[in-house]
Amino acid sequence: MFKVKRDFFYALLIYITSVAQMPQVMFYFVIMLIGIYHFFNDSRKFTLDKPGVILIIFIVGSVVSFLLGKVFYGASFMFKDYERSTDLFPFTILLLGTIFFSKHMSFDTMRYLLYFILFEAIIAVIEYLIGIQYLIYPGDLGGETKFGETDLLYYNRVFGLSPNVSVLGLKLVVGIVFSMFLFEMNKISKAHTYLFILIILIASILSFQRTAILTVSVFFCFYFLPWLFEIKFKYKVFLIFIFVLFVLLVVSNSNEILFQFTRGNPTDFKDIRAIVFGVYIEFISNNLIWGNYSEKIYMSFAGHSYHAHNSYLQFIATVGMPLFFVWILFFTNLIKGSNFVFILPFLFYSLAQYGIFWGCSLFDISMYSLIFLSKKESANASNDSRKLTVVA
């Protein structure tokens, strides 16, 4: 009974950090405390492995970097056209709590979290059906056109229960990945898996978070590609026929698809990323060693603050290139023995959004929990795992 309550509590704690109007900082703090407890507990048992040691080196390095920035630069340390966070400690400390919290997640916690995401996906579908973008704020949203005024999906997108569409999009990516992973681990049935994926895919289209849609497409390609070489010839012919029909459908509707993905302006499409990427790359080239001394930095443009819309650029700009390489060393050691196809969506999504490296977030925790659970399952050499297929 205690384990059930703990698993449900952990899932609720993770999910609620992504819900609008919730005091996220308070829940981040609780997650960090739980993670730090597990860290010290593992250290006391001498169960720290090589990735754990490298992580400690990274954390210590970031703390030293942070203190150097405060001691030698203080409040005067300011770059033109940039804004610094006002954190009292480097955000990398949150990573320590996040990773060790994730290390002690169970399949049941993951399943409960999937149910929460599925619930929000259903809410998103309901929002679209009744003609509102946001159940929490039924009125017009600032910066958004009135629902139904245009045929563009981008301006009729729904928010679910999330503070913005990007957060809903990343949760839907997590929902797809969790569904297929839990099916492989024999934790949910095939019928439930198909149903969950269908609902989440519908919500993904209605929320029209373009990065999420592309990420799910790439994930499906990498997931099913090895399976295509194993199936019978007659099934291959059938699937090739379906694929050709799909390609013809896309080509015949390419103008409409391009029209939707470029917000109705395919010939002169402008995305904030074109500006932000260049600014962050310039900042990194000018501050290659220390970055922003392990303190998050944001671009200031037209009265707004922008993160890099790319986790890797944001991370390097924050900690500098040397610490980034230490992190890469940690991560490559960490994922050894895990099922990389389930980690890939998180890495791909983060190329065009600030997905991973927040410090403590649903997306970060989901990725690390997949790493640890897939490694644990691989170490157990279970023969019960299975592969999701399109045909028998």
C-alpha positions in Angstrom: 0.0 0.0 0.0 2.8 2.4 0.9 4.5 1.7 -2.5 1.3 2.4 -4.4 0.8 5.7 -2.5 4.5 6.6 -3.1 4.3 5.8 -6.8 1.1 7.9 -7.2 2.6 10.7 -5.2 5.8 10.8 -7.2 3.8 10.8 -10.5 1.5 13.6 -9.3 4.5 15.6 -8.0 6.2 15.4 -11.4 3.0 16.1 -13.4 1.9 19.1 -11.4 5.1 21.0 -12.1 3.9 21.3 -15.7 0.3 22.6 -14.9 -0.5 26.2 -15.3 -1.1 28.3 -12.2 0.7 25.8 -10.0 3.5 26.9 -7.6 6.1 25.0 -9.6 9.1 26.2 -7.6 7.6 24.6 -4.4 7.2 21.2 -6.2 10.7 21.5 -7.8 12.1 22.0 -4.3 10.3 18.8 -3.0 11.6 16.8 -5.9 15.1 18.1 -5.4 15.0 17.2 -1.7 13.8 13.6 -2.5 16.6 13.3 -5.1 19.3 14.7 -2.7 18.1 12.2 -0.1 18.5 9.3 -2.6 22.0 10.7 -3.5 23.2 10.7 0.0 21.6 7.3 0.6 23.4 5.8 -2.4 26.7 7.5 -1.4 26.4 6.0 2.1 25.9 2.5 0.6 28.9 3.1 -1.7 26.8 2.5 -4.8 27.9 5.5 -6.8 29.0 4.3 -10.3 31.3 6.0 -12.9 28.5 8.3 -14.2 27.7 9.3 -10.6 31.3 10.3 -10.0 31.5 12.3 -13.3 28.2 14.0 -12.3 29.7 15.1 -9.0 32.8 16.5 -10.8 30.4 18.4 -13.1 28.4 19.8 -10.2 31.5 20.8 -8.2 32.9 22.5 -11.4 29.6 24.4 -11.9 29.5 25.6 -8.3 33.1 26.8 -8.5 32.2 28.6 -11.8 29.1 30.1 -10.2 31.1 31.4 -7.2 33.8 32.9 -9.5 31.1 34.8 -11.3 29.6 36.2 -8.1 32.9 37.0 -6.4 34.7 38.6 -9.3 31.8 40.1 -11.2 28.8 40.3 -8.9 25.9 42.4 -10.0 28.0 44.3 -12.5 28.5 41.1 -14.5 26.0 41.9 -17.3 26.1 41.4 -21.1 24.5 43.8 -23.5 21.1 42.6 -24.7 21.1 39.7 -22.2 19.3 39.1 -18.9 20.7 36.9 -16.2 18.6 34.8 -13.8 18.6 35.8 -10.2 19.2 32.3 -8.8 20.9 32.0 -5.4 22.7 28.8 -6.6 23.6 27.3 -9.9 20.7 25.4 -11.6 23.0 22.5 -12.1 22.4 21.5 -8.5 18.8 20.8 -9.5 20.2 18.3 -12.0 21.7 16.3 -9.1 18.3 16.0 -7.4 16.5 15.3 -10.7 18.8 12.5 -11.7 18.8 10.7 -8.4 15.0 11.2 -8.1 14.6 9.6 -11.5 17.0 6.8 -10.6 14.5 5.6 -8.0 11.3 5.9 -10.2 9.4 2.7 -10.8 7.3 1.4 -13.7 4.2 2.1 -11.7 5.2 5.8 -11.2 5.8 6.0 -15.0 2.4 4.4 -15.6 0.6 6.9 -13.3 2.4 9.8 -15.0 1.2 8.4 -18.4 -2.4 8.4 -17.1 -2.0 12.1 -16.1 -0.7 13.0 -19.5 -3.5 11.0 -21.2 -6.0 12.9 -19.0 -4.6 16.2 -20.3 -4.6 15.0 -23.9 -8.4 14.3 -23.5 -8.8 17.8 -22.0 -7.1 19.2 -25.1 -9.4 17.4 -27.4 -12.5 18.6 -25.4 -11.2 22.2 -25.6 -11.0 21.9 -29.4 -14.5 20.3 -29.7 -16.1 23.1 -27.6 -14.2 25.8 -29.3 -11.9 27.2 -26.6 -8.1 27.2 -26.5 -7.7 27.1 -22.8 -10.0 25.6 -20.2 -8.2 27.5 -17.4 -8.6 30.8 -19.3 -11.8 30.5 -21.4 -11.4 34.1 -22.7 -9.2 35.4 -25.5 -5.5 34.8 -24.9 -3.0 37.6 -25.3 -1.1 37.3 -28.6 -3.5 34.7 -30.0 -6.2 35.2 -32.5 -9.8 34.3 -31.5 -10.5 30.6 -31.8 -12.0 29.8 -35.2 -11.1 33.1 -36.9 -8.6 31.5 -39.2 -8.1 28.1 -40.8 -4.5 28.0 -39.5 -4.0 25.2 -36.9 -1.3 27.2 -35.3 -3.8 29.9 -34.3 -6.5 27.5 -33.3 -4.2 25.4 -31.1 -5.3 24.2 -27.7 -3.3 24.4 -24.5 -4.7 21.5 -22.4 -3.9 22.4 -18.8 -0.4 23.6 -19.6 1.0 27.2 -19.3 1.8 27.1 -23.0 1.7 24.9 -26.1 5.4 24.0 -25.9 4.8 22.4 -22.5 1.8 20.5 -23.7 3.7 19.4 -26.7 6.6 17.9 -24.8 4.2 16.1 -22.4 2.5 14.5 -25.4 5.9 13.4 -26.7 6.5 11.8 -23.3 3.1 10.2 -23.4 3.9 8.5 -26.8 7.3 7.3 -25.7 6.0 6.1 -22.3 3.1 4.2 -24.0 5.5 2.2 -26.3 8.1 1.7 -23.6 5.6 0.4 -21.0 4.1 -1.9 -23.7 7.6 -3.4 -24.4 8.0 -3.9 -20.7 4.7 -5.8 -20.4 3.2 -3.1 -18.2 0.2 -2.2 -20.4 -1.7 -4.2 -23.0 -1.5 -3.7 -26.8 -5.1 -2.5 -27.0 -4.4 0.1 -24.3 -1.2 1.1 -26.1 -2.9 1.7 -29.4 -5.7 3.6 -27.7 -3.4 5.8 -25.7 -1.3 6.6 -28.8 -4.3 7.4 -30.9 -5.7 9.9 -28.3 -2.3 11.5 -27.8 -1.7 11.8 -31.6 -5.1 13.6 -32.0 -4.2 16.0 -29.1 -0.7 16.6 -30.8 -2.4 17.7 -34.0 -4.9 19.9 -32.2 -2.2 21.5 -30.1 -0.1 21.9 -33.3 3.2 22.0 -31.5 5.3 21.6 -34.6 8.5 20.4 -32.9 6.5 17.7 -31.0 4.8 16.5 -34.2 8.2 16.2 -36.0 9.7 14.5 -32.9 7.0 11.8 -32.8 7.4 11.2 -36.6 11.2 10.7 -36.2 10.6 8.5 -33.2 8.2 6.2 -35.1 10.7 6.0 -38.0 13.6 4.8 -35.8 11.3 2.6 -33.7 9.7 0.7 -36.5 12.6 0.6 -39.0 14.4 -2.5 -37.5 11.1 -4.3 -37.3 10.5 -3.8 -41.1 13.5 -6.1 -41.8 12.1 -8.9 -39.7 8.5 -9.2 -40.9 7.3 -11.5 -43.7 7.6 -10.4 -47.3 3.8 -10.1 -47.8 3.6 -7.6 -44.9 6.6 -5.7 -46.3 4.7 -5.3 -49.7 1.6 -4.1 -47.8 3.5 -1.6 -45.8 5.4 -0.3 -48.8 2.1 0.2 -50.5 0.8 2.1 -47.5 4.0 4.2 -47.4 3.7 5.1 -51.1 0.1 6.1 -50.7 1.2 8.3 -47.7 4.0 9.9 -49.7 1.6 10.6 -52.6 -0.9 12.1 -50.1 1.8 14.4 -48.6 3.0 15.5 -52.0 -0.5 16.2 -53.3 -1.2 18.3 -50.2 2.3 19.8 -49.8 1.2 23.3 -50.3 -1.4 23.1 -47.6 1.0 21.3 -45.2 3.7 24.0 -45.9 1.0 26.7 -45.4 0.1 25.3 -42.0 3.7 24.8 -40.8 4.7 28.3 -41.8 1.7 29.9 -40.3 0.2 30.9 -43.7 3.4 32.6 -45.0 5.5 30.0 -46.8 7.4 32.5 -49.0 8.4 34.9 -46.2 8.3 32.8 -43.1 10.1 34.3 -40.1 10.8 32.3 -36.9 12.3 33.8 -33.7 14.8 30.9 -33.8 16.5 32.4 -36.8 17.4 35.4 -34.5 17.9 33.6 -31.2 20.2 30.9 -32.5 22.6 33.4 -34.0 22.6 35.5 -30.9 23.4 32.6 -28.6 26.1 31.2 -31.0 27.7 34.7 -30.9 27.5 34.7 -27.1 29.1 31.3 -26.8 31.9 32.2 -29.2 32.7 35.3 -27.0 32.4 33.3 -23.7 33.7 29.9 -24.7 35.3 28.9 -21.4 33.0 30.1 -18.6 29.8 30.8 -20.5 27.6 32.7 -18.0 29.3 31.2 -15.0 26.7 28.5 -14.5 23.9 31.1 -14.2 21.1 30.9 -16.8 21.1 33.7 -19.4 18.3 34.9 -21.6 18.3 37.0 -24.7 16.5 40.3 -24.4 14.7 41.3 -27.6 11.8 43.7 -28.3 10.9 43.9 -24.6 10.8 40.1 -24.1 13.3 37.5 -22.7 14.0 34.5 -24.9 15.8 31.2 -24.0 17.8 29.7 -26.8 15.0 27.4 -28.2 17.7 24.8 -28.2 18.8 23.0 -25.1 22.4 22.5 -26.2 23.0 26.2 -27.0 21.3 27.2 -23.8 23.4 24.7 -21.8 26.7 25.7 -23.4 25.9 29.4 -23.0 25.3 28.8 -19.3 28.2 26.6 -18.2 30.8 27.1 -21.0 32.3 24.5 -23.3 34.7 22.7 -20.8 31.9 21.8 -18.4 29.6 20.9 -21.3 32.2 18.3 -22.4 32.3 16.9 -18.8 28.5 16.6 -19.1 28.8 14.8 -22.4 31.2 12.4 -20.8 28.7 11.8 -18.0 25.7 11.3 -20.4 27.5 8.9 -22.7 28.5 6.8 -19.7 25.0 7.0 -18.3 23.1 5.8 -21.4 25.3 2.7 -21.8 23.1 -0.3 -21.6 19.9 1.7 -22.1 17.5 1.4 -25.0 18.6 4.5 -27.0 15.6 4.6 -29.3 13.5 5.8 -26.3 16.0 8.5 -25.4 16.3 9.8 -29.0 13.0 11.8 -28.9 14.1 13.8 -25.9 17.4 14.7 -27.6 15.8 15.5 -31.0 13.0 17.6 -29.5 15.6 19.7 -27.7 17.2 20.7 -31.0 14.4 23.2 -31.6 13.0 23.7 -28.1 14.4 24.2 -24.6 13.5 20.6 -23.6 16.2 18.9 -21.5 18.6 20.7 -19.2 16.0 22.8 -17.4 17.4 21.5 -14.1 14.2 20.0 -12.8 11.3 19.4 -15.1 8.8 16.7 -16.3 10.8 16.3 -19.5 14.2 15.9 -17.7 12.8 13.4 -15.2 11.0 11.4 -17.9 14.2 11.1 -19.9 16.4 10.0 -17.0 13.7 7.6 -15.7 13.6 5.9 -19.1 17.4 5.6 -19.0 17.5 4.0 -15.6 14.5 1.7 -16.1 15.6 0.4 -19.5 19.1 -0.2 -18.1 17.6 -2.1 -15.1 15.5 -4.2 -17.4 18.4 -4.9 -19.7 20.5 -5.9 -16.6 17.8 -8.3 -15.6 18.0 -10.0 -19.0 14.2 -10.3 -19.0 12.7 -12.5 -21.7 9.3 -10.9 -21.3 9.9 -7.8 -23.3 8.1 -7.4 -26.6 8.0 -5.1 -29.6 5.0 -3.0 -30.7 4.0 -3.8 -34.3 1.6 -2.5 -36.9 0.7 -5.9 -38.2 0.9 -9.3 -36.6 
